Amino acid sequence: MARPLRFRYAPGTWNDSRIRREIFQPLDSNLGAEMNAPVNSPPDGYEAVRFDMDNGDIALFTWTDDHAYWLGNTETPSSLWRTEKEGFDEAPFELSRWAQRELISELFEESPWLEPYPYLSWFFLPVFLSKDGRETTREFFYDYDAGFPDTTREEAMEFYDSFLSTGVLDQYREVMAGKLGTSEYFDQVRMAAAMGEFDVAYLLTEAGYDIEPEIEVTTGHSIDFRAEGTQVGGSLIEVTRPLPPNQRSVGNPIAAIRDTAETKTGGTGQLAEHGGGVTLFVDCSSFPDDDWASIMAEQPDVRHRPAVVFRLRPDGHVEGYSKGSVPVELSWLK
């Protein structure tokens, strides 16, 4: 799976003839390309061009006296293969802002339905315009309502746009957006599971906790979150999201949540090897009403404690129950 969009930093002297020889000509020979002026003016001190390929790929190249930056969702010319990569937060701020304005314009032109959701579009820009994942990631939001059943695309998009606009995940944008994936092969299950982490991030921040994702532990695993509140050292949180029964070979909602939790707690799963101290959040937000009602009626154990089993709706309504002594306070828990 390719990684989300990142800059390539190319030191050295660049000029029009070198750019045509080492970048434009290889792109044009392999893909068919046009070299155009960018839509937005680059920052002071930089010159810039934009490459538009016949297959819909785009790339930006901007340079100054002693270095250049490349950013694109197309094949990388061989002259840039050994260059260092930089994320949007690592590149110079003004340059990064310019490039993202250029890409957002492209995104809205290709997918105008995203325009009412500017913060969501910005946050997921590294995957929405990635080399391999630009079609599959947008399909997940457009056709599958970001994993929510029995809702509309607009309701799902408004929910995540509103949450992301709080900025609580801004500094973790690259790692969190990357969880959605950049594969050209559509995988609804994996993408819905990724959104389960956003659901838990929403619940924890709504409850007043500061969160940090991807916590490395001594077993070599990464735990999804640390939630910082009044407890010294914070609380470690791992998230799993079961497939709804109508998408499984066994159409039993109780089995669905237990089987999914088993992947984290049994064998070589993260929680089995960690040996305690982690709260498991089981996100049932993909479950339709009837299946969720049967879970709430029985409130089954998921073979790990402490655990929180919940279902979130795009209007912010949440229901759930807990097993064991959960170290975070959530007012809606049964």
N, C-alpha and C positions, 0 to 999 in steps of 0.2 A: 504494500500500500504506500503510495507517495505521501509525502508530508504536506502540510498546508503551505500556502504561498509564503515565500521568504525572499528577501533581497540577496543578491550576490554582490560582494564588494570587490571591485577590480582596481587595484592601484596602478599607477602609470599614466602616461600621456595618451589621451584619446583625441582624435579629430575626425572630421567628416570622412576623409579617405579611409582611415583605419576602420571606422564604424561600418562603412559600406563593404569593405573587403572582408572583415572578420565576423561581422554579425549579419548584415543584411543579405549578402550574397549566399551564405549557407542556408539561411531561412528561406530565401526565395527559391533556391534550387530544390530544397527538400519538400517545402510545403506550399510555395507560392505566397509571396508577401508584398505588402506595400509599406513604405516608410513615410509616415505622416507626422505632422505637428501634433503635439498633445492637445487635448481639449482645454486644459488649464495650464497657465504659465508656471514653469518650475520656480523654485526659490531663487533669490538673488545669488548670483555667482555660478549658477548651473545652466547648462543648455540641456535640451531633452528632445528625444524623438519617440515616436510610438510606432510599433510594428503591428500591422493587422494581417493575419494569415487567412488564406482562402478557406481553411477549415473552421474558422471562428476563434482560433487562439489569438491572444494579444500579448504584447510585451512592451515594457517601458525601459528606456535606456537614458540615463542622465549622467552628465559628466561635468567636471570642472578641471582646473589646471593639472591636478596630480592624481585624480582618482575618478572612478565611475561607479554607478550602481545599476544593476540589471534586476528586473522584476517581471516575471511572466509565467503564464500557464501553458507554455509551449516547450518544445525541445530547447535545451540550452546549447548554444553554439560552442564548439570545442575550445575556442579561445577563452571561454569562461569556466571550463570544467574544474580547474583547480583553485578557484576563488573561494573565499570564506563566505559562509552564509550568515545573514543577520535577520532577526525578526523585526516586526514593525516597531517594537519598543526599543530595539538596539540601534537601529539606524538613526541618523540625525532627525530631530523632531520635525523641522520644517519640511525636510525631504519626505519623511514618512507621511506627513499630513497631505502633502501634494499628491503623492502616489495613491493614497487611499481615496482622495477626492476623484482622481482620474478613474480608479477602479469602480467606485460607487456609481459614477455616471454610466459606466459600461454595464454594471449589474442592473441598474434600473431600466436601461434601454433594452436589455435582453429579457428581463423579468419585471415588467412594470407593476405587477401585483405585490412586489416587495416594497415599493416606495412608501406606502403608508406606515411602514414599520422601520424607521430609520435606525434605531439603536440595535435592533436584532440584525438588520442588514449589515451594519458596521461590525458588530461583534463576530458574526459568522463569515465575514468577508474572506478570511484566509482559506475557507473551505468552499464557500459559494463560488469562488473564482479559481479554485485549485485546478491543477492540470487534469486529474482523473475524476475528481469528485464533484465537479460543478453541476452536472446534471442530476446525479443521484441525491445529493444533499438538498437541492431545491425541490426535487420530486417528493422527498419525505415531508417537507413542510406543505407543499401545494396539494398533493393527493392524499396524504395520510395524516394531516392535521397535527403534525409533530408528535404523533403517538397517542393522542387523546381519542377515545371512542365517543360516539354519540354527541358530537359537537360540530362546529363549523371551523373552517380554516381561519376565518377572521377572528373568532373567539380565541383559538389557540395562539395565533400570532400576536394578538393584543396582550395576552397574558405574559408571554415570554418577553415581548418588547418592553412592557411596563417593568417587569422584574429586572431585566438587564440594564434598563435606563437608570436604576439606582446606583450603578457603578461599582457594586460590591465585588464583582468578578473582573473588573477591568484589568487589574494587574496580572491576572491569571488567564487572560484572553487566549493566548496562543495554545496553552495546554488544554483549556476547557473547550475551545472551539474545535481543536483537533480531535477531541473524543468523538465528534460526529463522524469523522472518517473522511478519507479522500479516495475511496475506491470507486472505480468505474462500474462495479457490480453492486446493484441495489441490495441492501441488507436491512430490511425494516426492523428486524429483531435487534441487531446491534445498535442501530441509531436510536430506537426507543429506549434501549438500556442506557445509552449515553444521556438521554434527556432525563432519565431517572435521577442522575446526579444533579442536574439543574433543579429538579423538583425538591430534592433534599436541601440543596443550597437555599432555595426560597424559604422552606419551612424553618430552617435554622436561623436565617437572618431575620425573618418575621418574629421569631421568638427572642431576638435580641443578642444572638451570638455572633461573634466575629469568626469567619471561617477561612481556612487555608487548605487548598486541595493538594493531593498527591504527597502524602506524608510517608517518607521512607522509614522502614522499621528494620530491626536487626535481622529478620528472616530473609531479607532481600526483596520483600514485597513492598508495594506502595499501598497504603490505606487511603481511601478516597478523600477523607476530610479530617481535620482537627477543628473542633468547635471550641472557641475560647469564650468562657463566661466567668463566673465567680470561682469555679474550681481551678485550683493550681495545676498547671500543666495541660489543661484542656481535656477534651474528650475525643477519642478516636471513633470515627464513623465510617462504616463500610456500607455500600449501597448495592442492592440487587433488584432486578425488575423481572418478575415472572412473565412468561408468555400467557396471554389469556387462554382459558380452556378451549375456546373455539378455534385456536390455532395450534393445538397440541393433539397428539395421538390419544391421550387420555383426557376426556372432557370433564375433569373434576377439579374445581377451583382449589380445594384443600390440597390435593396432590400437587397442583401447580406451584403453590407457594413453598411447599415442603421440598419438592424436587429442586427448585431453583436455589433455595437456601443451602441445600446439600452441596452445590457446586462451590460454595464459599467455605463451608464448615467441614466437609468430609475430605478424606484422603490428603491431597497436597494443597487444598484450598488455602487462601490467605489466612482465614480465621483459625483453621486447624493448626497451622504451623505457628501462628502468632502466640497461641496459648493463653488467650483471655485478654480482657481489657479493651475490647472493641465492641461497640454497639452496632448491630446489624439493622439497617433500615430496608424493609421489603416494600418496594413501591408497586402497588397494584393499580396504578392510574390507567393502565391499558385495559382493565377489566370492565365489562359492561355492568349495568346496574344489578341484574339478577345474580350474577356470580359474586359480586362484591357483597350483596345482601346476605348470601349464604355464609361467606367468610365472617362477616360481622356477627352473625347469629351464633356461630360456633366458637369464634375466636381461637382457632387452633394454635398449638405450639409449633414453632418452626425449627425445633431441635438446636436452637442457640439462644443463650441469654447473656446479656440483655438484648432484646429485639423490639423493634417498632414495625408494625404492619399498618400501612396507610393507603389511602386513595385520595388523590388530589384532583380537583376539577378546575377548568380554566377560568372560572369566576373566583377562584381563591378558596372555595369551600373545601375543607379537608375533614376526613374521618379516619379513625384508626384505633388501635389498641396496642398495649405493650405486654411483654413478658419479661420478668426479672426486674432488677433495679436499674432503670434507665437513668443515666447521669445527666441528661439534659431535660429541662422543664418545657413541656409542650402542653398548653392549656386544653387542647382538644382531645388528648388521649383519654380513652376509656379505661 
